[in-house]
Amino acid sequence: MGTKLQLLEELTKRTLENEIEENSCFTSNDLSDFMQMSRNTVSQYLNEFVKEKKCIKVNSRPVYFFSKEALENKWKITLDKTIYTVTVHSLN
């Protein structure tokens, strides 16, 4: 199995085994540390998975990635998008 597919497998495992609130394990930085790969390469692969509709990308700071299929199976939902943006509204 190639490195790219190993990355998707690890992301799927993390998506199934962790809650979204445990968000640090869903960043490209954490995945690159675990996979012992450069963060740029991991980010490139993850963004390719987003284009292939295999991953969900949450644009926030930092950016989070989840396995689309694992999220849909875990929550029994259908996600119609692969990119979501988190906006924070000020209370002032």
PDB file of N, CA, C and O in Angstrom:
ATOM      1  N   MET A   1       0.854  -1.182   0.000  1.00  0.00           N
ATOM      2  CA  MET A   1       0.000   0.000   0.000  1.00  0.00           C
ATOM      3  C   MET A   1       0.891   1.234   0.000  1.00  0.00           C
ATOM      4  O   MET A   1       1.867   1.310   0.746  1.00  0.00           O
ATOM      5  N   GLY A   2       0.545   2.191  -0.841  1.00  0.00           N
ATOM      6  CA  GLY A   2       1.322   3.417  -0.928  1.00  0.00           C
ATOM      7  C   GLY A   2       1.086   4.341   0.254  1.00  0.00           C
ATOM      8  O   GLY A   2       0.123   4.195   1.007  1.00  0.00           O
ATOM      9  N   THR A   3       1.989   5.289   0.390  1.00  0.00           N
ATOM     10  CA  THR A   3       1.932   6.242   1.500  1.00  0.00           C
ATOM     11  C   THR A   3       0.638   7.048   1.486  1.00  0.00           C
ATOM     12  O   THR A   3       0.058   7.313   2.539  1.00  0.00           O
ATOM     13  N   LYS A   4       0.193   7.432   0.313  1.00  0.00           N
ATOM     14  CA  LYS A   4      -1.039   8.231   0.194  1.00  0.00           C
ATOM     15  C   LYS A   4      -2.229   7.438   0.726  1.00  0.00           C
ATOM     16  O   LYS A   4      -3.056   7.980   1.459  1.00  0.00           O
ATOM     17  N   LEU A   5      -2.321   6.163   0.363  1.00  0.00           N
ATOM     18  CA  LEU A   5      -3.435   5.350   0.851  1.00  0.00           C
ATOM     19  C   LEU A   5      -3.312   5.065   2.345  1.00  0.00           C
ATOM     20  O   LEU A   5      -4.325   4.945   3.034  1.00  0.00           O
ATOM     21  N   GLN A   6      -2.090   4.955   2.852  1.00  0.00           N
ATOM     22  CA  GLN A   6      -1.886   4.781   4.292  1.00  0.00           C
ATOM     23  C   GLN A   6      -2.382   6.003   5.053  1.00  0.00           C
ATOM     24  O   GLN A   6      -2.943   5.882   6.142  1.00  0.00           O
ATOM     25  N   LEU A   7      -2.171   7.182   4.472  1.00  0.00           N
ATOM     26  CA  LEU A   7      -2.658   8.417   5.082  1.00  0.00           C
ATOM     27  C   LEU A   7      -4.179   8.406   5.160  1.00  0.00           C
ATOM     28  O   LEU A   7      -4.746   8.739   6.201  1.00  0.00           O
ATOM     29  N   LEU A   8      -4.843   8.028   4.079  1.00  0.00           N
ATOM     30  CA  LEU A   8      -6.308   7.965   4.081  1.00  0.00           C
ATOM     31  C   LEU A   8      -6.800   6.927   5.088  1.00  0.00           C
ATOM     32  O   LEU A   8      -7.795   7.151   5.777  1.00  0.00           O
ATOM     33  N   GLU A   9      -6.120   5.816   5.172  1.00  0.00           N
ATOM     34  CA  GLU A   9      -6.482   4.779   6.141  1.00  0.00           C
ATOM     35  C   GLU A   9      -6.354   5.300   7.578  1.00  0.00           C
ATOM     36  O   GLU A   9      -7.223   5.044   8.412  1.00  0.00           O
ATOM     37  N   GLU A  10      -5.280   6.025   7.862  1.00  0.00           N
ATOM     38  CA  GLU A  10      -5.082   6.594   9.202  1.00  0.00           C
ATOM     39  C   GLU A  10      -6.152   7.640   9.506  1.00  0.00           C
ATOM     40  O   GLU A  10      -6.678   7.679  10.619  1.00  0.00           O
ATOM     41  N   LEU A  11      -6.479   8.486   8.530  1.00  0.00           N
ATOM     42  CA  LEU A  11      -7.514   9.494   8.743  1.00  0.00           C
ATOM     43  C   LEU A  11      -8.870   8.834   8.982  1.00  0.00           C
ATOM     44  O   LEU A  11      -9.639   9.293   9.827  1.00  0.00           O
ATOM     45  N   THR A  12      -9.167   7.778   8.257  1.00  0.00           N
ATOM     46  CA  THR A  12     -10.416   7.042   8.450  1.00  0.00           C
ATOM     47  C   THR A  12     -10.466   6.455   9.858  1.00  0.00           C
ATOM     48  O   THR A  12     -11.489   6.546  10.536  1.00  0.00           O
ATOM     49  N   LYS A  13      -9.381   5.863  10.290  1.00  0.00           N
ATOM     50  CA  LYS A  13      -9.303   5.294  11.638  1.00  0.00           C
ATOM     51  C   LYS A  13      -9.540   6.374  12.688  1.00  0.00           C
ATOM     52  O   LYS A  13     -10.314   6.174  13.624  1.00  0.00           O
ATOM     53  N   ARG A  14      -8.878   7.514  12.533  1.00  0.00           N
ATOM     54  CA  ARG A  14      -9.043   8.604  13.500  1.00  0.00           C
ATOM     55  C   ARG A  14     -10.467   9.136  13.500  1.00  0.00           C
ATOM     56  O   ARG A  14     -11.012   9.455  14.557  1.00  0.00           O
ATOM     57  N   THR A  15     -11.074   9.235  12.319  1.00  0.00           N
ATOM     58  CA  THR A  15     -12.446   9.737  12.226  1.00  0.00           C
ATOM     59  C   THR A  15     -13.413   8.795  12.944  1.00  0.00           C
ATOM     60  O   THR A  15     -14.340   9.251  13.613  1.00  0.00           O
ATOM     61  N   LEU A  16     -13.205   7.504  12.809  1.00  0.00           N
ATOM     62  CA  LEU A  16     -14.084   6.528  13.454  1.00  0.00           C
ATOM     63  C   LEU A  16     -13.849   6.435  14.961  1.00  0.00           C
ATOM     64  O   LEU A  16     -14.800   6.252  15.720  1.00  0.00           O
ATOM     65  N   GLU A  17     -12.618   6.556  15.395  1.00  0.00           N
ATOM     66  CA  GLU A  17     -12.274   6.304  16.797  1.00  0.00           C
ATOM     67  C   GLU A  17     -12.306   7.534  17.691  1.00  0.00           C
ATOM     68  O   GLU A  17     -12.343   7.396  18.914  1.00  0.00           O
ATOM     69  N   ASN A  18     -12.292   8.732  17.117  1.00  0.00           N
ATOM     70  CA  ASN A  18     -12.215   9.952  17.921  1.00  0.00           C
ATOM     71  C   ASN A  18     -13.433  10.822  17.701  1.00  0.00           C
ATOM     72  O   ASN A  18     -14.121  10.722  16.685  1.00  0.00           O
ATOM     73  N   GLU A  19     -13.681  11.669  18.665  1.00  0.00           N
ATOM     74  CA  GLU A  19     -14.751  12.648  18.536  1.00  0.00           C
ATOM     75  C   GLU A  19     -14.181  13.906  17.893  1.00  0.00           C
ATOM     76  O   GLU A  19     -12.983  14.170  17.994  1.00  0.00           O
ATOM     77  N   ILE A  20     -15.015  14.664  17.247  1.00  0.00           N
ATOM     78  CA  ILE A  20     -14.567  15.880  16.570  1.00  0.00           C
ATOM     79  C   ILE A  20     -13.905  16.845  17.555  1.00  0.00           C
ATOM     80  O   ILE A  20     -12.994  17.583  17.179  1.00  0.00           O
ATOM     81  N   GLU A  21     -14.354  16.843  18.804  1.00  0.00           N
ATOM     82  CA  GLU A  21     -13.781  17.736  19.799  1.00  0.00           C
ATOM     83  C   GLU A  21     -12.309  17.426  20.062  1.00  0.00           C
ATOM     84  O   GLU A  21     -11.572  18.290  20.537  1.00  0.00           O
ATOM     85  N   GLU A  22     -11.879  16.210  19.760  1.00  0.00           N
ATOM     86  CA  GLU A  22     -10.470  15.846  19.891  1.00  0.00           C
ATOM     87  C   GLU A  22      -9.762  16.277  18.612  1.00  0.00           C
ATOM     88  O   GLU A  22      -9.096  15.482  17.948  1.00  0.00           O
ATOM     89  N   ASN A  23      -9.926  17.555  18.286  1.00  0.00           N
ATOM     90  CA  ASN A  23      -9.611  18.043  16.958  1.00  0.00           C
ATOM     91  C   ASN A  23      -8.145  18.048  16.571  1.00  0.00           C
ATOM     92  O   ASN A  23      -7.856  18.035  15.375  1.00  0.00           O
ATOM     93  N   SER A  24      -7.214  18.065  17.488  1.00  0.00           N
ATOM     94  CA  SER A  24      -5.805  18.149  17.091  1.00  0.00           C
ATOM     95  C   SER A  24      -5.377  16.946  16.262  1.00  0.00           C
ATOM     96  O   SER A  24      -4.457  17.065  15.452  1.00  0.00           O
ATOM     97  N   CYS A  25      -6.012  15.796  16.436  1.00  0.00           N
ATOM     98  CA  CYS A  25      -5.608  14.605  15.679  1.00  0.00           C
ATOM     99  C   CYS A  25      -6.093  14.644  14.242  1.00  0.00           C
ATOM    100  O   CYS A  25      -5.788  13.734  13.472  1.00  0.00           O
ATOM    101  N   PHE A  26      -6.846  15.678  13.856  1.00  0.00           N
ATOM    102  CA  PHE A  26      -7.364  15.788  12.496  1.00  0.00           C
ATOM    103  C   PHE A  26      -6.656  16.865  11.676  1.00  0.00           C
ATOM    104  O   PHE A  26      -7.137  17.242  10.607  1.00  0.00           O
ATOM    105  N   THR A  27      -5.517  17.363  12.164  1.00  0.00           N
ATOM    106  CA  THR A  27      -4.779  18.397  11.441  1.00  0.00           C
ATOM    107  C   THR A  27      -3.684  17.771  10.587  1.00  0.00           C
ATOM    108  O   THR A  27      -3.206  16.674  10.876  1.00  0.00           O
ATOM    109  N   SER A  28      -3.298  18.473   9.547  1.00  0.00           N
ATOM    110  CA  SER A  28      -2.209  17.970   8.699  1.00  0.00           C
ATOM    111  C   SER A  28      -0.909  17.900   9.490  1.00  0.00           C
ATOM    112  O   SER A  28      -0.075  17.032   9.235  1.00  0.00           O
ATOM    113  N   ASN A  29      -0.733  18.799  10.440  1.00  0.00           N
ATOM    114  CA  ASN A  29       0.484  18.797  11.257  1.00  0.00           C
ATOM    115  C   ASN A  29       0.579  17.522  12.096  1.00  0.00           C
ATOM    116  O   ASN A  29       1.628  16.878  12.129  1.00  0.00           O
ATOM    117  N   ASP A  30      -0.497  17.160  12.765  1.00  0.00           N
ATOM    118  CA  ASP A  30      -0.493  15.950  13.592  1.00  0.00           C
ATOM    119  C   ASP A  30      -0.351  14.694  12.731  1.00  0.00           C
ATOM    120  O   ASP A  30       0.375  13.767  13.088  1.00  0.00           O
ATOM    121  N   LEU A  31      -1.043  14.675  11.609  1.00  0.00           N
ATOM    122  CA  LEU A  31      -0.934  13.523  10.709  1.00  0.00           C
ATOM    123  C   LEU A  31       0.480  13.395  10.131  1.00  0.00           C
ATOM    124  O   LEU A  31       0.985  12.284   9.968  1.00  0.00           O
ATOM    125  N   SER A  32       1.111  14.519   9.826  1.00  0.00           N
ATOM    126  CA  SER A  32       2.475  14.450   9.286  1.00  0.00           C
ATOM    127  C   SER A  32       3.452  13.947  10.331  1.00  0.00           C
ATOM    128  O   SER A  32       4.369  13.190  10.012  1.00  0.00           O
ATOM    129  N   ASP A  33       3.264  14.366  11.589  1.00  0.00           N
ATOM    130  CA  ASP A  33       4.118  13.845  12.669  1.00  0.00           C
ATOM    131  C   ASP A  33       3.954  12.337  12.799  1.00  0.00           C
ATOM    132  O   ASP A  33       4.939  11.606  12.893  1.00  0.00           O
ATOM    133  N   PHE A  34       2.717  11.879  12.803  1.00  0.00           N
ATOM    134  CA  PHE A  34       2.446  10.446  12.960  1.00  0.00           C
ATOM    135  C   PHE A  34       2.990   9.639  11.780  1.00  0.00           C
ATOM    136  O   PHE A  34       3.588   8.579  11.965  1.00  0.00           O
ATOM    137  N   MET A  35       2.775  10.151  10.569  1.00  0.00           N
ATOM    138  CA  MET A  35       3.176   9.432   9.358  1.00  0.00           C
ATOM    139  C   MET A  35       4.661   9.614   9.040  1.00  0.00           C
ATOM    140  O   MET A  35       5.200   8.947   8.157  1.00  0.00           O
ATOM    141  N   GLN A  36       5.315  10.522   9.765  1.00  0.00           N
ATOM    142  CA  GLN A  36       6.720  10.856   9.518  1.00  0.00           C
ATOM    143  C   GLN A  36       6.930  11.293   8.071  1.00  0.00           C
ATOM    144  O   GLN A  36       7.811  10.807   7.361  1.00  0.00           O
ATOM    145  N   MET A  37       6.072  12.238   7.672  1.00  0.00           N
ATOM    146  CA  MET A  37       6.120  12.828   6.336  1.00  0.00           C
ATOM    147  C   MET A  37       6.118  14.337   6.497  1.00  0.00           C
ATOM    148  O   MET A  37       5.747  14.853   7.551  1.00  0.00           O
ATOM    149  N   SER A  38       6.531  15.043   5.454  1.00  0.00           N
ATOM    150  CA  SER A  38       6.492  16.499   5.534  1.00  0.00           C
ATOM    151  C   SER A  38       5.034  16.961   5.579  1.00  0.00           C
ATOM    152  O   SER A  38       4.159  16.334   4.982  1.00  0.00           O
ATOM    153  N   ARG A  39       4.783  18.053   6.287  1.00  0.00           N
ATOM    154  CA  ARG A  39       3.441  18.587   6.391  1.00  0.00           C
ATOM    155  C   ARG A  39       2.923  19.016   5.020  1.00  0.00           C
ATOM    156  O   ARG A  39       1.733  18.878   4.734  1.00  0.00           O
ATOM    157  N   ASN A  40       3.808  19.532   4.177  1.00  0.00           N
ATOM    158  CA  ASN A  40       3.387  19.958   2.832  1.00  0.00           C
ATOM    159  C   ASN A  40       2.873  18.786   2.013  1.00  0.00           C
ATOM    160  O   ASN A  40       1.866  18.907   1.315  1.00  0.00           O
ATOM    161  N   THR A  41       3.558  17.652   2.095  1.00  0.00           N
ATOM    162  CA  THR A  41       3.123  16.465   1.354  1.00  0.00           C
ATOM    163  C   THR A  41       1.791  15.963   1.875  1.00  0.00           C
ATOM    164  O   THR A  41       0.900  15.623   1.096  1.00  0.00           O
ATOM    165  N   VAL A  42       1.653  15.915   3.200  1.00  0.00           N
ATOM    166  CA  VAL A  42       0.391  15.481   3.809  1.00  0.00           C
ATOM    167  C   VAL A  42      -0.738  16.419   3.396  1.00  0.00           C
ATOM    168  O   VAL A  42      -1.819  15.958   3.030  1.00  0.00           O
ATOM    169  N   SER A  43      -0.504  17.716   3.450  1.00  0.00           N
ATOM    170  CA  SER A  43      -1.528  18.686   3.042  1.00  0.00           C
ATOM    171  C   SER A  43      -1.912  18.498   1.583  1.00  0.00           C
ATOM    172  O   SER A  43      -3.089  18.570   1.232  1.00  0.00           O
ATOM    173  N   GLN A  44      -0.926  18.260   0.737  1.00  0.00           N
ATOM    174  CA  GLN A  44      -1.205  18.034  -0.686  1.00  0.00           C
ATOM    175  C   GLN A  44      -2.088  16.805  -0.868  1.00  0.00           C
ATOM    176  O   GLN A  44      -3.083  16.857  -1.591  1.00  0.00           O
ATOM    177  N   TYR A  45      -1.729  15.700  -0.216  1.00  0.00           N
ATOM    178  CA  TYR A  45      -2.527  14.476  -0.325  1.00  0.00           C
ATOM    179  C   TYR A  45      -3.948  14.696   0.204  1.00  0.00           C
ATOM    180  O   TYR A  45      -4.921  14.274  -0.422  1.00  0.00           O
ATOM    181  N   LEU A  46      -4.059  15.355   1.351  1.00  0.00           N
ATOM    182  CA  LEU A  46      -5.380  15.585   1.936  1.00  0.00           C
ATOM    183  C   LEU A  46      -6.247  16.427   1.008  1.00  0.00           C
ATOM    184  O   LEU A  46      -7.432  16.140   0.836  1.00  0.00           O
ATOM    185  N   ASN A  47      -5.673  17.450   0.418  1.00  0.00           N
ATOM    186  CA  ASN A  47      -6.436  18.289  -0.512  1.00  0.00           C
ATOM    187  C   ASN A  47      -6.812  17.527  -1.778  1.00  0.00           C
ATOM    188  O   ASN A  47      -7.863  17.785  -2.364  1.00  0.00           O
ATOM    189  N   GLU A  48      -5.972  16.599  -2.202  1.00  0.00           N
ATOM    190  CA  GLU A  48      -6.335  15.735  -3.326  1.00  0.00           C
ATOM    191  C   GLU A  48      -7.522  14.849  -2.951  1.00  0.00           C
ATOM    192  O   GLU A  48      -8.414  14.626  -3.769  1.00  0.00           O
ATOM    193  N   PHE A  49      -7.533  14.342  -1.709  1.00  0.00           N
ATOM    194  CA  PHE A  49      -8.666  13.533  -1.238  1.00  0.00           C
ATOM    195  C   PHE A  49      -9.950  14.359  -1.190  1.00  0.00           C
ATOM    196  O   PHE A  49     -11.034  13.842  -1.460  1.00  0.00           O
ATOM    197  N   VAL A  50      -9.829  15.632  -0.848  1.00  0.00           N
ATOM    198  CA  VAL A  50     -11.003  16.507  -0.831  1.00  0.00           C
ATOM    199  C   VAL A  50     -11.568  16.628  -2.255  1.00  0.00           C
ATOM    200  O   VAL A  50     -12.778  16.522  -2.457  1.00  0.00           O
ATOM    201  N   LYS A  51     -10.695  16.848  -3.227  1.00  0.00           N
ATOM    202  CA  LYS A  51     -11.133  16.960  -4.626  1.00  0.00           C
ATOM    203  C   LYS A  51     -11.759  15.657  -5.124  1.00  0.00           C
ATOM    204  O   LYS A  51     -12.670  15.670  -5.951  1.00  0.00           O
ATOM    205  N   GLU A  52     -11.260  14.537  -4.611  1.00  0.00           N
ATOM    206  CA  GLU A  52     -11.787  13.218  -4.984  1.00  0.00           C
ATOM    207  C   GLU A  52     -13.026  12.838  -4.174  1.00  0.00           C
ATOM    208  O   GLU A  52     -13.572  11.747  -4.340  1.00  0.00           O
ATOM    209  N   LYS A  53     -13.470  13.749  -3.291  1.00  0.00           N
ATOM    210  CA  LYS A  53     -14.637  13.560  -2.421  1.00  0.00           C
ATOM    211  C   LYS A  53     -14.460  12.409  -1.433  1.00  0.00           C
ATOM    212  O   LYS A  53     -15.430  11.748  -1.060  1.00  0.00           O
ATOM    213  N   LYS A  54     -13.224  12.176  -1.015  1.00  0.00           N
ATOM    214  CA  LYS A  54     -12.923  11.159  -0.011  1.00  0.00           C
ATOM    215  C   LYS A  54     -12.734  11.769   1.366  1.00  0.00           C
ATOM    216  O   LYS A  54     -12.793  11.066   2.374  1.00  0.00           O
ATOM    217  N   CYS A  55     -12.505  13.083   1.411  1.00  0.00           N
ATOM    218  CA  CYS A  55     -12.269  13.767   2.687  1.00  0.00           C
ATOM    219  C   CYS A  55     -13.138  15.010   2.789  1.00  0.00           C
ATOM    220  O   CYS A  55     -13.552  15.605   1.794  1.00  0.00           O
ATOM    221  N   ILE A  56     -13.391  15.369   4.029  1.00  0.00           N
ATOM    222  CA  ILE A  56     -14.055  16.625   4.364  1.00  0.00           C
ATOM    223  C   ILE A  56     -12.985  17.560   4.899  1.00  0.00           C
ATOM    224  O   ILE A  56     -12.156  17.172   5.722  1.00  0.00           O
ATOM    225  N   LYS A  57     -13.014  18.796   4.422  1.00  0.00           N
ATOM    226  CA  LYS A  57     -12.067  19.819   4.883  1.00  0.00           C
ATOM    227  C   LYS A  57     -12.861  20.897   5.594  1.00  0.00           C
ATOM    228  O   LYS A  57     -13.838  21.419   5.058  1.00  0.00           O
ATOM    229  N   VAL A  58     -12.432  21.228   6.810  1.00  0.00           N
ATOM    230  CA  VAL A  58     -13.066  22.300   7.566  1.00  0.00           C
ATOM    231  C   VAL A  58     -12.077  23.452   7.617  1.00  0.00           C
ATOM    232  O   VAL A  58     -11.050  23.383   8.292  1.00  0.00           O
ATOM    233  N   ASN A  59     -12.407  24.515   6.887  1.00  0.00           N
ATOM    234  CA  ASN A  59     -11.545  25.694   6.856  1.00  0.00           C
ATOM    235  C   ASN A  59     -11.712  26.472   8.147  1.00  0.00           C
ATOM    236  O   ASN A  59     -12.721  27.142   8.368  1.00  0.00           O
ATOM    237  N   SER A  60     -10.731  26.371   8.964  1.00  0.00           N
ATOM    238  CA  SER A  60     -10.675  27.091  10.233  1.00  0.00           C
ATOM    239  C   SER A  60      -9.201  27.286  10.534  1.00  0.00           C
ATOM    240  O   SER A  60      -8.357  27.046   9.670  1.00  0.00           O
ATOM    241  N   ARG A  61      -8.888  27.701  11.702  1.00  0.00           N
ATOM    242  CA  ARG A  61      -7.480  27.823  12.108  1.00  0.00           C
ATOM    243  C   ARG A  61      -7.265  26.937  13.304  1.00  0.00           C
ATOM    244  O   ARG A  61      -7.744  27.277  14.386  1.00  0.00           O
ATOM    245  N   PRO A  62      -6.576  25.823  13.182  1.00  0.00           N
ATOM    246  CA  PRO A  62      -6.041  25.240  11.960  1.00  0.00           C
ATOM    247  C   PRO A  62      -7.136  24.567  11.133  1.00  0.00           C
ATOM    248  O   PRO A  62      -8.284  24.471  11.566  1.00  0.00           O
ATOM    249  N   VAL A  63      -6.771  24.113   9.961  1.00  0.00           N
ATOM    250  CA  VAL A  63      -7.685  23.382   9.075  1.00  0.00           C
ATOM    251  C   VAL A  63      -7.783  21.938   9.567  1.00  0.00           C
ATOM    252  O   VAL A  63      -6.780  21.340   9.957  1.00  0.00           O
ATOM    253  N   TYR A  64      -8.988  21.385   9.546  1.00  0.00           N
ATOM    254  CA  TYR A  64      -9.212  20.001   9.972  1.00  0.00           C
ATOM    255  C   TYR A  64      -9.683  19.164   8.794  1.00  0.00           C
ATOM    256  O   TYR A  64     -10.376  19.651   7.901  1.00  0.00           O
ATOM    257  N   PHE A  65      -9.292  17.893   8.809  1.00  0.00           N
ATOM    258  CA  PHE A  65      -9.682  16.954   7.771  1.00  0.00           C
ATOM    259  C   PHE A  65     -10.308  15.722   8.416  1.00  0.00           C
ATOM    260  O   PHE A  65      -9.868  15.264   9.471  1.00  0.00           O
ATOM    261  N   PHE A  66     -11.347  15.193   7.761  1.00  0.00           N
ATOM    262  CA  PHE A  66     -12.034  13.993   8.224  1.00  0.00           C
ATOM    263  C   PHE A  66     -12.302  13.096   7.027  1.00  0.00           C
ATOM    264  O   PHE A  66     -12.454  13.580   5.906  1.00  0.00           O
ATOM    265  N   SER A  67     -12.359  11.811   7.257  1.00  0.00           N
ATOM    266  CA  SER A  67     -12.759  10.884   6.213  1.00  0.00           C
ATOM    267  C   SER A  67     -14.257  11.062   5.967  1.00  0.00           C
ATOM    268  O   SER A  67     -15.060  10.925   6.890  1.00  0.00           O
ATOM    269  N   LYS A  68     -14.628  11.363   4.739  1.00  0.00           N
ATOM    270  CA  LYS A  68     -16.045  11.592   4.405  1.00  0.00           C
ATOM    271  C   LYS A  68     -16.874  10.336   4.648  1.00  0.00           C
ATOM    272  O   LYS A  68     -17.920  10.394   5.294  1.00  0.00           O
ATOM    273  N   GLU A  69     -16.412   9.212   4.134  1.00  0.00           N
ATOM    274  CA  GLU A  69     -17.155   7.967   4.289  1.00  0.00           C
ATOM    275  C   GLU A  69     -17.302   7.584   5.766  1.00  0.00           C
ATOM    276  O   GLU A  69     -18.367   7.138   6.193  1.00  0.00           O
ATOM    277  N   ALA A  70     -16.233   7.760   6.537  1.00  0.00           N
ATOM    278  CA  ALA A  70     -16.288   7.402   7.958  1.00  0.00           C
ATOM    279  C   ALA A  70     -17.270   8.298   8.708  1.00  0.00           C
ATOM    280  O   ALA A  70     -18.022   7.816   9.555  1.00  0.00           O
ATOM    281  N   LEU A  71     -17.270   9.603   8.404  1.00  0.00           N
ATOM    282  CA  LEU A  71     -18.233  10.511   9.057  1.00  0.00           C
ATOM    283  C   LEU A  71     -19.660  10.124   8.703  1.00  0.00           C
ATOM    284  O   LEU A  71     -20.525  10.066   9.577  1.00  0.00           O
ATOM    285  N   GLU A  72     -19.908   9.863   7.434  1.00  0.00           N
ATOM    286  CA  GLU A  72     -21.255   9.514   7.002  1.00  0.00           C
ATOM    287  C   GLU A  72     -21.725   8.215   7.655  1.00  0.00           C
ATOM    288  O   GLU A  72     -22.879   8.113   8.071  1.00  0.00           O
ATOM    289  N   ASN A  73     -20.847   7.236   7.743  1.00  0.00           N
ATOM    290  CA  ASN A  73     -21.217   5.967   8.380  1.00  0.00           C
ATOM    291  C   ASN A  73     -21.382   6.113   9.883  1.00  0.00           C
ATOM    292  O   ASN A  73     -22.310   5.552  10.465  1.00  0.00           O
ATOM    293  N   LYS A  74     -20.496   6.856  10.507  1.00  0.00           N
ATOM    294  CA  LYS A  74     -20.522   7.035  11.967  1.00  0.00           C
ATOM    295  C   LYS A  74     -21.802   7.756  12.407  1.00  0.00           C
ATOM    296  O   LYS A  74     -22.427   7.374  13.396  1.00  0.00           O
ATOM    297  N   TRP A  75     -22.184   8.800  11.666  1.00  0.00           N
ATOM    298  CA  TRP A  75     -23.342   9.602  12.049  1.00  0.00           C
ATOM    299  C   TRP A  75     -24.594   9.266  11.257  1.00  0.00           C
ATOM    300  O   TRP A  75     -25.654   9.841  11.503  1.00  0.00           O
ATOM    301  N   LYS A  76     -24.486   8.340  10.307  1.00  0.00           N
ATOM    302  CA  LYS A  76     -25.617   7.948   9.467  1.00  0.00           C
ATOM    303  C   LYS A  76     -26.248   9.170   8.786  1.00  0.00           C
ATOM    304  O   LYS A  76     -27.454   9.407   8.863  1.00  0.00           O
ATOM    305  N   ILE A  77     -25.369   9.937   8.115  1.00  0.00           N
ATOM    306  CA  ILE A  77     -25.793  11.133   7.389  1.00  0.00           C
ATOM    307  C   ILE A  77     -25.189  11.098   5.988  1.00  0.00           C
ATOM    308  O   ILE A  77     -24.337  10.264   5.682  1.00  0.00           O
ATOM    309  N   THR A  78     -25.644  12.012   5.155  1.00  0.00           N
ATOM    310  CA  THR A  78     -25.042  12.214   3.844  1.00  0.00           C
ATOM    311  C   THR A  78     -24.542  13.651   3.782  1.00  0.00           C
ATOM    312  O   THR A  78     -25.300  14.596   4.001  1.00  0.00           O
ATOM    313  N   LEU A  79     -23.272  13.800   3.484  1.00  0.00           N
ATOM    314  CA  LEU A  79     -22.676  15.132   3.372  1.00  0.00           C
ATOM    315  C   LEU A  79     -22.632  15.515   1.902  1.00  0.00           C
ATOM    316  O   LEU A  79     -22.079  14.784   1.081  1.00  0.00           O
ATOM    317  N   ASP A  80     -23.214  16.658   1.571  1.00  0.00           N
ATOM    318  CA  ASP A  80     -23.281  17.061   0.174  1.00  0.00           C
ATOM    319  C   ASP A  80     -22.110  17.927  -0.266  1.00  0.00           C
ATOM    320  O   ASP A  80     -21.949  18.193  -1.457  1.00  0.00           O
ATOM    321  N   LYS A  81     -21.294  18.367   0.681  1.00  0.00           N
ATOM    322  CA  LYS A  81     -20.128  19.183   0.356  1.00  0.00           C
ATOM    323  C   LYS A  81     -18.880  18.509   0.918  1.00  0.00           C
ATOM    324  O   LYS A  81     -18.967  17.631   1.776  1.00  0.00           O
ATOM    325  N   THR A  82     -17.728  18.929   0.427  1.00  0.00           N
ATOM    326  CA  THR A  82     -16.472  18.421   0.980  1.00  0.00           C
ATOM    327  C   THR A  82     -15.669  19.517   1.665  1.00  0.00           C
ATOM    328  O   THR A  82     -14.676  19.232   2.333  1.00  0.00           O
ATOM    329  N   ILE A  83     -16.090  20.770   1.505  1.00  0.00           N
ATOM    330  CA  ILE A  83     -15.394  21.879   2.158  1.00  0.00           C
ATOM    331  C   ILE A  83     -16.408  22.688   2.951  1.00  0.00           C
ATOM    332  O   ILE A  83     -17.436  23.122   2.430  1.00  0.00           O
ATOM    333  N   TYR A  84     -16.090  22.876   4.218  1.00  0.00           N
ATOM    334  CA  TYR A  84     -16.928  23.652   5.119  1.00  0.00           C
ATOM    335  C   TYR A  84     -16.081  24.757   5.725  1.00  0.00           C
ATOM    336  O   TYR A  84     -14.878  24.587   5.927  1.00  0.00           O
ATOM    337  N   THR A  85     -16.706  25.886   6.014  1.00  0.00           N
ATOM    338  CA  THR A  85     -16.009  27.013   6.608  1.00  0.00           C
ATOM    339  C   THR A  85     -16.627  27.325   7.957  1.00  0.00           C
ATOM    340  O   THR A  85     -17.846  27.420   8.098  1.00  0.00           O
ATOM    341  N   VAL A  86     -15.770  27.481   8.933  1.00  0.00           N
ATOM    342  CA  VAL A  86     -16.213  27.842  10.273  1.00  0.00           C
ATOM    343  C   VAL A  86     -16.071  29.348  10.412  1.00  0.00           C
ATOM    344  O   VAL A  86     -14.997  29.907  10.189  1.00  0.00           O
ATOM    345  N   THR A  87     -17.160  29.992  10.782  1.00  0.00           N
ATOM    346  CA  THR A  87     -17.094  31.427  11.023  1.00  0.00           C
ATOM    347  C   THR A  87     -17.414  31.691  12.482  1.00  0.00           C
ATOM    348  O   THR A  87     -18.330  31.102  13.055  1.00  0.00           O
ATOM    349  N   VAL A  88     -16.653  32.573  13.055  1.00  0.00           N
ATOM    350  CA  VAL A  88     -16.841  32.948  14.452  1.00  0.00           C
ATOM    351  C   VAL A  88     -17.409  34.354  14.480  1.00  0.00           C
ATOM    352  O   VAL A  88     -16.843  35.279  13.899  1.00  0.00           O
ATOM    353  N   HIS A  89     -18.520  34.500  15.154  1.00  0.00           N
ATOM    354  CA  HIS A  89     -19.174  35.794  15.250  1.00  0.00           C
ATOM    355  C   HIS A  89     -18.824  36.438  16.574  1.00  0.00           C
ATOM    356  O   HIS A  89     -18.843  35.784  17.616  1.00  0.00           O
ATOM    357  N   SER A  90     -18.516  37.679  16.535  1.00  0.00           N
ATOM    358  CA  SER A  90     -18.200  38.428  17.738  1.00  0.00           C
ATOM    359  C   SER A  90     -19.490  38.760  18.494  1.00  0.00           C
ATOM    360  O   SER A  90     -20.524  39.044  17.889  1.00  0.00           O
ATOM    361  N   LEU A  91     -19.409  38.721  19.805  1.00  0.00           N
ATOM    362  CA  LEU A  91     -20.571  39.055  20.630  1.00  0.00           C
ATOM    363  C   LEU A  91     -20.627  40.552  20.936  1.00  0.00           C
ATOM    364  O   LEU A  91     -21.578  41.012  21.567  1.00  0.00           O
ATOM    365  N   ASN A  92     -19.650  41.298  20.510  1.00  0.00           N
ATOM    366  CA  ASN A  92     -19.620  42.738  20.787  1.00  0.00           C
ATOM    367  C   ASN A  92     -20.424  43.511  19.781  1.00  0.00           C
ATOM    368  O   ASN A  92     -20.506  44.737  19.867  1.00  0.00           O
TER     369      ASN A  92
END
